[in-house]
């Protein structure tokens, strides 16, 4: 084999290796972006759920206070 052929083969191997590395890096970046997107989706949902639970507990507490007041002996 001549030096040109060896250089061509080496260049081809380097190009394939570089392309494979870029593809792997892009897949990792896509996976990271997907995780960030899902996380950003659940933040508002969790806040809304927390607000809903808080509102429900507040309403339940007010109902119990009203029942307690109605059942308390009057002076």
FENGI-V579668 format. One record per residue. SS is DSSP state (helix for helix, strand for strand, loop for the rest). PSI is psi in radians with two decimals (NA if undefined). BURIAL is # if it has 9 or more other C-alpha atoms within 8 Angstrom, else .. Layout:
BEGIN
SS,PSI,BURIAL
SS,PSI,BURIAL
END
This chain:
BEGIN
loop,2.51,.
loop,2.93,.
helix,-0.58,.
helix,-0.73,.
helix,-0.75,.
helix,-0.72,#
helix,-0.70,.
helix,-0.76,.
helix,-0.78,.
helix,-0.75,.
helix,-0.70,.
helix,-0.75,.
helix,-0.74,.
helix,-0.70,.
helix,-0.75,.
helix,-0.76,.
helix,-0.76,.
helix,-0.73,.
helix,-0.73,.
helix,-0.70,.
helix,-0.73,.
helix,-0.71,.
helix,-0.76,.
helix,-0.74,.
helix,-0.74,.
helix,-0.65,.
helix,-0.69,.
helix,-0.72,.
helix,-0.72,.
helix,-0.74,.
helix,-0.74,.
helix,-0.77,.
helix,-0.66,.
helix,-0.74,.
helix,-0.75,.
helix,-0.69,.
helix,-0.76,.
helix,-0.70,.
helix,-0.77,.
helix,-0.46,.
helix,-0.70,.
helix,-0.33,.
helix,-0.90,.
helix,-0.61,.
helix,-0.74,.
helix,-0.64,.
helix,-0.75,.
helix,-0.74,.
helix,-0.71,.
helix,-0.77,.
helix,-0.69,.
helix,-0.78,.
helix,-0.75,.
helix,-0.79,.
helix,-0.71,.
helix,-0.76,.
helix,-0.64,.
helix,-0.78,.
helix,-0.74,.
helix,-0.71,.
helix,-0.72,.
helix,-0.68,.
helix,-0.79,.
helix,-0.65,.
helix,-0.70,.
helix,-0.76,.
helix,-0.74,.
helix,-0.71,.
helix,-0.70,.
helix,-0.59,.
helix,-0.26,.
loop,2.46,.
loop,2.43,.
loop,2.50,.
loop,NA,.
END
